[in-house]
Amino acid sequence: MKAADRQELFARLSELNPKPTTELEYSSPFELLVAVTLSAQATDVGVNKATRRLFPVANTPAAILALGEEGLKKYISTIGLYNAKAANVVAACRILVEQHGGEVPRDRESLEALPGVGRKTANVVLNTAFGEPTIAVDTHIFRVANRTGLAPGKTVRAVEDKLMKAVPAQYRLDAHHWLILHGRYVCKARKPDCPQCVIRDLCRYRDKTPAA
């Protein structure tokens, strides 16, 4: 995709949604870290239902350590892979308390050293909690980047690296929110809503859904 088209693409997404953010509910970097960790292979809606019950009871590393794995499972049992996620969250909380004074670290290396936290989760926390211009590539962004021709790549990391170069600097902070929401609600996996898409004329996807 040409530089001018990339500029126009994000200008339109920005006009449509000037202040995009995650659909996960949180009120602190730690709550965001937990929510993103729980969201792997789960929906934001499902995670929010669980954290609405959990966070009023335990929303700090120390409080979750006090709950323990079994106590935590009671709050997140509606989420897929909850046994492994409970173990990871409790182990991460222990590291946060012992090594970081109970605070969420602001650097990638420390974040990725936490159990259950990979590059994507670290990118979300760095971007959404700390305002770093990172791009967390999930299935929606991977699909949109490849379909549109914005940043085609065969792996998540390849797409992330291309997006960091392709997204105009002034849009980089919010880019991953726009692309996730676009993939979730418009450029859907099975039947993209091309007739209602604000960037359809810029998109390189050959099999666009025809208008009814």
Disulfide bonds with the S-S distance in Angstrom:
none
